[in-house]
């Protein structure tokens, strides 16, 4: 029985891929390009959303602090510093921008397809789309 080689990706590589996903790139095409399962890309994105770049760990078992990210619990009441809160806010806004970009790309593609599917109904040499009701 042969063992399958396990590919290990660096945190920087995962972060680069997640940023491309959040920017609106097609996940299937991205998965084919980097030869990673689509499922894994979604896992990386969820880890990034829940714990930021630090959640995209490399190899090995996550530290205990990291396992707390994977299992969300009641929010701890601690005073956060202003830079920490600001960086969280920036990350939140970047995620929102990425989601909006995905929606924009979707609607642009839908509009392009609708415009391409429309046929002219008037003009010389153009047949009607429906028959006349006159017999």
N, CA, C and O atoms as a DFTB+ gen file, in Angstrom:
540 C
 N C O
     1  1       0.846      -1.172       0.000
     2  2       0.000       0.000       0.000
     3  2       0.894       1.239       0.000
     4  3       1.749       1.385       0.873
     5  1       0.705       2.112      -0.953
     6  2       1.542       3.309      -1.032
     7  2       0.866       4.489      -0.351
     8  3      -0.354       4.645      -0.400
     9  1       1.681       5.307       0.281
    10  2       1.159       6.495       0.939
    11  2       1.178       7.646      -0.049
    12  3       2.105       7.794      -0.845
    13  1       0.142       8.451       0.022
    14  2       0.052       9.597      -0.867
    15  2       0.835      10.753      -0.242
    16  3       0.724      11.013       0.956
    17  1       1.619      11.435      -1.058
    18  2       2.407      12.559      -0.563
    19  2       1.469      13.710      -0.175
    20  3       0.537      14.049      -0.905
    21  1       1.739      14.289       0.978
    22  2       0.939      15.402       1.458
    23  2       1.647      16.693       1.097
    24  3       2.818      16.889       1.424
    25  1       0.928      17.565       0.423
    26  2       1.498      18.859       0.062
    27  2       1.284      19.822       1.209
    28  3       0.200      19.874       1.789
    29  1       2.303      20.576       1.534
    30  2       2.236      21.556       2.605
    31  2       2.444      22.932       1.991
    32  3       3.385      23.153       1.229
    33  1       1.546      23.855       2.336
    34  2       1.617      25.193       1.791
    35  2       1.963      26.189       2.889
    36  3       1.521      26.051       4.030
    37  1       2.743      27.177       2.537
    38  2       3.138      28.182       3.512
    39  2       1.961      29.115       3.808
    40  3       1.001      29.205       3.042
    41  1       2.071      29.793       4.929
    42  2       1.038      30.746       5.319
    43  2       0.937      31.865       4.278
    44  3      -0.160      32.335       3.976
    45  1       2.073      32.289       3.734
    46  2       2.081      33.364       2.748
    47  2       1.356      32.944       1.472
    48  3       0.615      33.731       0.883
    49  1       1.578      31.695       1.049
    50  2       0.916      31.183      -0.141
    51  2      -0.600      31.155       0.066
    52  3      -1.359      31.597      -0.797
    53  1      -1.031      30.634       1.215
    54  2      -2.459      30.566       1.513
    55  2      -3.067      31.958       1.565
    56  3      -4.165      32.180       1.054
    57  1      -2.358      32.890       2.178
    58  2      -2.853      34.263       2.285
    59  2      -3.012      34.888       0.904
    60  3      -3.988      35.593       0.648
    61  1      -2.060      34.632       0.018
    62  2      -2.128      35.151      -1.347
    63  2      -3.359      34.593      -2.070
    64  3      -4.062      35.332      -2.758
    65  1      -3.615      33.313      -1.917
    66  2      -4.758      32.678      -2.571
    67  2      -6.064      33.209      -1.997
    68  3      -6.999      33.494      -2.746
    69  1      -6.138      33.345      -0.680
    70  2      -7.360      33.854      -0.044
    71  2      -7.643      35.276      -0.507
    72  3      -8.794      35.626      -0.768
    73  1      -6.617      36.088      -0.609
    74  2      -6.828      37.467      -1.078
    75  2      -7.352      37.484      -2.510
    76  3      -8.189      38.318      -2.857
    77  1      -6.866      36.570      -3.337
    78  2      -7.366      36.493      -4.713
    79  2      -8.831      36.063      -4.723
    80  3      -9.616      36.548      -5.538
    81  1      -9.203      35.144      -3.811
    82  2     -10.595      34.719      -3.713
    83  2     -11.475      35.890      -3.284
    84  3     -12.542      36.116      -3.855
    85  1     -11.021      36.630      -2.277
    86  2     -11.803      37.758      -1.774
    87  2     -11.888      38.884      -2.796
    88  3     -12.818      39.691      -2.764
    89  1     -10.922      38.935      -3.697
    90  2     -10.959      39.949      -4.753
    91  2     -11.946      39.569      -5.849
    92  3     -12.242      40.383      -6.724
    93  1     -12.455      38.348      -5.811
    94  2     -13.492      37.960      -6.746
    95  2     -13.078      36.994      -7.833
    96  3     -13.848      36.750      -8.762
    97  1     -11.885      36.440      -7.743
    98  2     -11.483      35.477      -8.772
    99  2     -12.330      34.214      -8.671
   100  3     -12.806      33.847      -7.596
   101  1     -12.503      33.570      -9.796
   102  2     -13.264      32.333      -9.867
   103  2     -12.514      31.247      -9.078
   104  3     -11.352      30.948      -9.354
   105  1     -13.205      30.673      -8.098
   106  2     -12.560      29.707      -7.198
   107  2     -12.186      28.428      -7.941
   108  3     -11.126      27.855      -7.688
   109  1     -13.035      27.981      -8.843
   110  2     -12.721      26.754      -9.589
   111  2     -11.477      26.937     -10.445
   112  3     -10.602      26.072     -10.477
   113  1     -11.403      28.067     -11.136
   114  2     -10.238      28.335     -11.982
   115  2      -8.985      28.496     -11.132
   116  3      -7.906      28.040     -11.512
   117  1      -9.130      29.141      -9.989
   118  2      -8.001      29.326      -9.085
   119  2      -7.506      27.981      -8.550
   120  3      -6.301      27.748      -8.454
   121  1      -8.437      27.107      -8.205
   122  2      -8.069      25.780      -7.703
   123  2      -7.322      24.983      -8.770
   124  3      -6.343      24.298      -8.471
   125  1      -7.785      25.076     -10.004
   126  2      -7.091      24.370     -11.092
   127  2      -5.696      24.954     -11.301
   128  3      -4.731      24.220     -11.518
   129  1      -5.600      26.281     -11.233
   130  2      -4.315      26.940     -11.467
   131  2      -3.259      26.524     -10.450
   132  3      -2.122      26.226     -10.818
   133  1      -3.633      26.502      -9.172
   134  2      -2.651      26.183      -8.128
   135  2      -2.660      24.710      -7.749
   136  3      -1.896      24.274      -6.888
   137  1      -3.546      23.941      -8.410
   138  2      -3.652      22.489      -8.189
   139  2      -3.909      22.139      -6.730
   140  3      -3.197      21.352      -6.105
   141  1      -4.978      22.773      -6.216
   142  2      -5.432      22.521      -4.852
   143  2      -6.931      22.270      -4.941
   144  3      -7.611      22.854      -5.785
   145  1      -7.451      21.402      -4.070
   146  2      -8.882      21.141      -4.069
   147  2      -9.649      22.408      -3.720
   148  3      -9.236      23.183      -2.858
   149  1     -10.773      22.608      -4.403
   150  2     -11.610      23.771      -4.125
   151  2     -12.024      23.806      -2.660
   152  3     -12.075      24.869      -2.042
   153  1     -12.315      22.641      -2.119
   154  2     -12.726      22.524      -0.726
   155  2     -11.673      23.126       0.199
   156  3     -12.008      23.813       1.164
   157  1     -10.408      22.870      -0.095
   158  2      -9.330      23.408       0.733
   159  2      -9.271      24.930       0.647
   160  3      -8.986      25.602       1.638
   161  1      -9.540      25.469      -0.535
   162  2      -9.531      26.928      -0.679
   163  2     -10.625      27.557       0.187
   164  3     -10.412      28.594       0.815
   165  1     -11.788      26.924       0.211
   166  2     -12.866      27.444       1.048
   167  2     -12.516      27.333       2.537
   168  3     -12.862      28.210       3.328
   169  1     -11.837      26.260       2.907
   170  2     -11.397      26.112       4.305
   171  2     -10.431      27.228       4.671
   172  3     -10.546      27.824       5.742
   173  1      -9.482      27.514       3.789
   174  2      -8.526      28.592       4.044
   175  2      -9.244      29.921       4.194
   176  3      -8.918      30.719       5.073
   177  1     -10.242      30.158       3.313
   178  2     -10.974      31.430       3.383
   179  2     -11.730      31.557       4.702
   180  3     -11.743      32.626       5.312
   181  1     -12.355      30.475       5.139
   182  2     -13.091      30.525       6.404
   183  2     -12.151      30.744       7.589
   184  3     -12.473      31.495       8.509
   185  1     -10.998      30.091       7.563
   186  2     -10.017      30.315       8.626
   187  2      -9.560      31.767       8.639
   188  3      -9.406      32.366       9.703
   189  1      -9.343      32.332       7.452
   190  2      -8.920      33.731       7.367
   191  2     -10.004      34.647       7.900
   192  3      -9.714      35.600       8.623
   193  1     -11.253      34.366       7.548
   194  2     -12.353      35.207       8.015
   195  2     -12.528      35.127       9.529
   196  3     -12.862      36.124      10.169
   197  1     -12.309      33.965      10.096
   198  2     -12.521      33.820      11.534
   199  2     -11.326      34.256      12.368
   200  3     -11.501      34.700      13.503
   201  1     -10.114      34.140      11.830
   202  2      -8.951      34.459      12.645
   203  2      -7.898      35.320      11.993
   204  3      -6.836      35.544      12.575
   205  1      -8.167      35.808      10.798
   206  2      -7.193      36.656      10.125
   207  2      -6.028      35.855       9.576
   208  3      -6.087      34.627       9.510
   209  1      -4.962      36.554       9.178
   210  2      -3.815      35.880       8.563
   211  2      -3.147      34.861       9.487
   212  3      -2.569      33.883       9.014
   213  1      -3.221      35.080      10.776
   214  2      -2.580      34.145      11.710
   215  2      -3.252      32.775      11.721
   216  3      -2.637      31.783      12.112
   217  1      -4.507      32.717      11.295
   218  2      -5.232      31.442      11.269
   219  2      -4.773      30.554      10.120
   220  3      -5.067      29.358      10.106
   221  1      -4.062      31.121       9.166
   222  2      -3.565      30.340       8.022
   223  2      -2.194      29.776       8.362
   224  3      -1.187      30.159       7.765
   225  1      -2.167      28.896       9.291
   226  2      -0.903      28.333       9.759
   227  2      -0.304      27.405       8.725
   228  3      -0.982      26.942       7.808
   229  1       0.960      27.150       8.890
   230  2       1.650      26.233       7.993
   231  2       1.441      24.806       8.411
   232  3       0.313      24.313       8.395
   233  1       2.482      24.144       8.778
   234  2       2.457      22.730       9.075
   235  2       2.341      22.493      10.582
   236  3       2.708      23.349      11.388
   237  1       1.835      21.340      10.939
   238  2       1.785      20.948      12.335
   239  2       0.462      21.282      13.002
   240  3      -0.437      21.876      12.407
   241  1       0.384      20.880      14.250
   242  2      -0.819      21.106      15.037
   243  2      -0.894      22.567      15.460
   244  3       0.126      23.159      15.813
   245  1      -2.085      23.155      15.430
   246  2      -2.169      24.562      15.801
   247  2      -1.943      24.755      17.293
   248  3      -2.251      23.865      18.086
   249  1      -1.407      25.909      17.684
   250  2      -1.267      26.173      19.104
   251  2      -2.641      26.285      19.756
   252  3      -3.650      26.428      19.065
   253  1      -2.678      26.221      21.081
   254  2      -3.962      26.236      21.771
   255  2      -4.761      27.493      21.448
   256  3      -5.984      27.432      21.323
   257  1      -4.099      28.610      21.315
   258  2      -4.805      29.844      20.973
   259  2      -5.457      29.707      19.607
   260  3      -6.541      30.246      19.387
   261  1      -4.822      29.000      18.693
   262  2      -5.352      28.830      17.356
   263  2      -6.560      27.901      17.373
   264  3      -7.497      28.107      16.602
   265  1      -6.562      26.884      18.231
   266  2      -7.692      25.974      18.277
   267  2      -8.918      26.674      18.832
   268  3     -10.041      26.257      18.548
   269  1      -8.730      27.728      19.615
   270  2      -9.864      28.503      20.106
   271  2     -10.543      29.230      18.959
   272  3     -11.747      29.481      19.011
   273  1      -9.784      29.572      17.920
   274  2     -10.359      30.243      16.756
   275  2     -11.258      29.268      16.008
   276  3     -12.329      29.645      15.532
   277  1     -10.825      28.024      15.903
   278  2     -11.599      27.034      15.169
   279  2     -12.919      26.727      15.866
   280  3     -13.898      26.383      15.205
   281  1     -12.959      26.848      17.210
   282  2     -14.165      26.592      17.977
   283  2     -14.610      27.893      18.628
   284  3     -14.164      28.216      19.729
   285  1     -15.483      28.642      17.962
   286  2     -15.887      29.923      18.522
   287  2     -16.647      29.735      19.828
   288  3     -17.498      28.852      19.941
   289  1     -16.341      30.553      20.791
   290  2     -17.012      30.508      22.077
   291  2     -17.565      31.889      22.363
   292  3     -17.551      32.767      21.500
   293  1     -18.046      32.074      23.565
   294  2     -18.577      33.376      23.951
   295  2     -17.461      34.404      23.880
   296  3     -16.329      34.112      24.267
   297  1     -17.758      35.598      23.392
   298  2     -16.712      36.606      23.266
   299  2     -16.160      37.006      24.628
   300  3     -16.908      37.277      25.567
   301  1     -14.849      37.035      24.711
   302  2     -14.194      37.407      25.966
   303  2     -14.244      38.913      26.108
   304  3     -14.079      39.642      25.130
   305  1     -14.472      39.379      27.329
   306  2     -14.522      40.813      27.585
   307  2     -13.154      41.268      28.032
   308  3     -12.786      41.151      29.201
   309  1     -12.411      41.791      27.076
   310  2     -11.096      42.321      27.394
   311  2     -10.917      43.614      26.641
   312  3     -11.491      43.816      25.571
   313  1     -10.123      44.476      27.207
   314  2      -9.879      45.761      26.563
   315  2      -8.928      45.543      25.399
   316  3      -7.825      45.024      25.573
   317  1      -9.363      45.945      24.206
   318  2      -8.497      45.821      23.046
   319  2      -7.872      47.170      22.765
   320  3      -8.492      48.217      22.951
   321  1      -6.649      47.124      22.321
   322  2      -5.963      48.373      22.019
   323  2      -6.516      48.956      20.727
   324  3      -7.088      48.235      19.910
   325  1      -6.351      50.235      20.546
   326  2      -6.871      50.923      19.370
   327  2      -6.274      50.381      18.074
   328  3      -7.025      50.177      17.119
   329  1      -4.945      50.134      17.985
   330  2      -4.402      49.593      16.738
   331  2      -4.972      48.208      16.405
   332  3      -5.201      47.894      15.237
   333  1      -5.199      47.388      17.429
   334  2      -5.750      46.055      17.199
   335  2      -7.173      46.163      16.662
   336  3      -7.539      45.461      15.719
   337  1      -7.970      47.035      17.258
   338  2      -9.348      47.220      16.806
   339  2      -9.357      47.794      15.394
   340  3     -10.193      47.413      14.574
   341  1      -8.443      48.700      15.108
   342  2      -8.382      49.302      13.771
   343  2      -8.001      48.260      12.729
   344  3      -8.575      48.239      11.640
   345  1      -7.044      47.397      13.045
   346  2      -6.634      46.386      12.071
   347  2      -7.755      45.373      11.838
   348  3      -7.919      44.874      10.725
   349  1      -8.523      45.070      12.882
   350  2      -9.665      44.170      12.702
   351  2     -10.711      44.816      11.814
   352  3     -11.315      44.162      10.963
   353  1     -10.917      46.115      12.025
   354  2     -11.897      46.840      11.212
   355  2     -11.455      46.881       9.744
   356  3     -12.272      46.718       8.838
   357  1     -10.167      47.097       9.523
   358  2      -9.635      47.122       8.157
   359  2      -9.835      45.756       7.503
   360  3     -10.252      45.675       6.348
   361  1      -9.538      44.685       8.238
   362  2      -9.713      43.337       7.693
   363  2     -11.182      43.072       7.366
   364  3     -11.498      42.467       6.342
   365  1     -12.071      43.530       8.242
   366  2     -13.504      43.357       8.011
   367  2     -13.943      44.096       6.752
   368  3     -14.706      43.560       5.948
   369  1     -13.462      45.324       6.579
   370  2     -13.826      46.110       5.399
   371  2     -13.239      45.507       4.119
   372  3     -13.879      45.541       3.068
   373  1     -12.029      44.959       4.205
   374  2     -11.430      44.307       3.037
   375  2     -12.244      43.082       2.623
   376  3     -12.431      42.828       1.433
   377  1     -12.725      42.330       3.604
   378  2     -13.566      41.169       3.290
   379  2     -14.861      41.625       2.615
   380  3     -15.323      41.015       1.650
   381  1     -15.428      42.697       3.136
   382  2     -16.670      43.210       2.554
   383  2     -16.445      43.672       1.110
   384  3     -17.280      43.422       0.240
   385  1     -15.331      44.336       0.859
   386  2     -15.001      44.773      -0.500
   387  2     -14.860      43.557      -1.414
   388  3     -15.343      43.571      -2.546
   389  1     -14.205      42.515      -0.929
   390  2     -14.055      41.298      -1.721
   391  2     -15.399      40.670      -2.056
   392  3     -15.612      40.215      -3.179
   393  1     -16.307      40.644      -1.083
   394  2     -17.631      40.082      -1.323
   395  2     -18.401      40.926      -2.337
   396  3     -19.092      40.389      -3.202
   397  1     -18.279      42.244      -2.225
   398  2     -18.954      43.115      -3.179
   399  2     -18.387      42.934      -4.582
   400  3     -19.127      42.992      -5.564
   401  1     -17.093      42.719      -4.680
   402  2     -16.474      42.505      -5.987
   403  2     -16.990      41.220      -6.627
   404  3     -17.216      41.165      -7.836
   405  1     -17.173      40.190      -5.807
   406  2     -17.723      38.929      -6.314
   407  2     -19.127      39.167      -6.869
   408  3     -19.470      38.678      -7.945
   409  1     -19.938      39.925      -6.121
   410  2     -21.291      40.210      -6.577
   411  2     -21.285      41.024      -7.873
   412  3     -22.059      40.744      -8.788
   413  1     -20.415      42.024      -7.949
   414  2     -20.317      42.836      -9.168
   415  2     -19.939      41.979     -10.368
   416  3     -20.532      42.105     -11.439
   417  1     -18.957      41.110     -10.186
   418  2     -18.539      40.230     -11.283
   419  2     -19.681      39.331     -11.729
   420  3     -19.875      39.102     -12.923
   421  1     -20.438      38.820     -10.757
   422  2     -21.567      37.950     -11.065
   423  2     -22.595      38.698     -11.914
   424  3     -23.042      38.195     -12.945
   425  1     -22.963      39.897     -11.476
   426  2     -23.990      40.647     -12.195
   427  2     -23.495      41.141     -13.558
   428  3     -24.275      41.213     -14.507
   429  1     -22.220      41.479     -13.662
   430  2     -21.672      41.860     -14.970
   431  2     -21.777      40.702     -15.962
   432  3     -22.175      40.884     -17.112
   433  1     -21.415      39.523     -15.500
   434  2     -21.471      38.333     -16.358
   435  2     -22.919      38.015     -16.725
   436  3     -23.204      37.660     -17.869
   437  1     -23.835      38.140     -15.760
   438  2     -25.250      37.880     -16.045
   439  2     -25.776      38.874     -17.080
   440  3     -26.494      38.488     -18.003
   441  1     -25.423      40.148     -16.930
   442  2     -25.865      41.163     -17.878
   443  2     -25.291      40.900     -19.268
   444  3     -25.987      41.057     -20.272
   445  1     -24.023      40.499     -19.324
   446  2     -23.402      40.195     -20.611
   447  2     -24.133      39.042     -21.293
   448  3     -24.353      39.070     -22.504
   449  1     -24.504      38.041     -20.523
   450  2     -25.201      36.889     -21.101
   451  2     -26.608      37.258     -21.570
   452  3     -27.067      36.792     -22.613
   453  1     -27.276      38.090     -20.797
   454  2     -28.627      38.505     -21.183
   455  2     -28.566      39.331     -22.463
   456  3     -29.380      39.136     -23.366
   457  1     -27.611      40.250     -22.547
   458  2     -27.479      41.065     -23.760
   459  2     -27.138      40.190     -24.967
   460  3     -27.619      40.447     -26.071
   461  1     -26.331      39.181     -24.769
   462  2     -25.948      38.292     -25.869
   463  2     -27.090      37.400     -26.313
   464  3     -27.131      36.990     -27.473
   465  1     -28.013      37.092     -25.426
   466  2     -29.116      36.186     -25.744
   467  2     -30.269      36.907     -26.428
   468  3     -31.108      36.265     -27.060
   469  1     -30.323      38.224     -26.313
   470  2     -31.419      38.972     -26.924
   471  2     -31.268      38.997     -28.442
   472  3     -30.168      39.154     -28.972
   473  1     -32.379      38.840     -29.117
   474  2     -32.391      38.885     -30.565
   475  2     -33.169      40.126     -30.994
   476  3     -34.159      40.487     -30.358
   477  1     -32.734      40.769     -32.051
   478  2     -33.494      41.939     -32.511
   479  2     -34.860      41.496     -33.026
   480  3     -34.970      40.462     -33.685
   481  1     -35.909      42.279     -32.728
   482  2     -37.252      41.900     -33.144
   483  2     -37.771      42.772     -34.278
   484  3     -38.851      42.516     -34.811
   485  1     -37.019      43.790     -34.648
   486  2     -37.449      44.657     -35.733
   487  2     -36.320      44.835     -36.728
   488  3     -35.147      44.649     -36.405
   489  1     -36.691      45.195     -37.929
   490  2     -35.684      45.438     -38.945
   491  2     -35.927      44.547     -40.143
   492  3     -36.714      43.601     -40.090
   493  1     -35.239      44.865     -41.221
   494  2     -35.427      44.082     -42.437
   495  2     -34.692      42.752     -42.316
   496  3     -33.543      42.701     -41.876
   497  1     -35.360      41.694     -42.707
   498  2     -34.757      40.373     -42.701
   499  2     -34.766      39.675     -41.358
   500  3     -34.193      38.594     -41.217
   501  1     -35.406      40.275     -40.374
   502  2     -35.445      39.674     -39.045
   503  2     -36.783      38.988     -38.871
   504  3     -37.828      39.594     -39.107
   505  1     -36.764      37.738     -38.464
   506  2     -38.010      37.022     -38.241
   507  2     -38.519      37.309     -36.845
   508  3     -37.753      37.585     -35.922
   509  1     -39.819      37.237     -36.716
   510  2     -40.444      37.479     -35.426
   511  2     -40.184      36.282     -34.509
   512  3     -39.968      35.160     -34.967
   513  1     -40.212      36.553     -33.215
   514  2     -39.991      35.468     -32.272
   515  2     -41.238      34.635     -32.060
   516  3     -41.152      33.476     -31.656
   517  1     -42.415      35.226     -32.335
   518  2     -43.670      34.479     -32.202
   519  2     -44.487      34.609     -33.475
   520  3     -44.289      35.527     -34.271
   521  1     -45.396      33.686     -33.649
   522  2     -46.256      33.749     -34.824
   523  2     -47.330      34.776     -34.635
   524  3     -47.680      35.138     -33.512
   525  1     -47.841      35.232     -35.719
   526  2     -48.950      36.185     -35.675
   527  2     -50.196      35.486     -35.195
   528  3     -50.386      34.300     -35.465
   529  1     -51.058      36.208     -34.481
   530  2     -52.291      35.608     -33.987
   531  2     -53.368      35.571     -35.062
   532  3     -54.401      34.926     -34.881
   533  1     -53.136      36.264     -36.193
   534  2     -54.113      36.255     -37.305
   535  2     -54.038      34.910     -38.014
   536  3     -52.958      34.352     -38.209
   537  1     -55.210      34.400     -38.398
   538  2     -55.246      33.105     -39.074
   539  2     -55.517      33.243     -40.518
   540  3     -55.579      32.242     -41.232
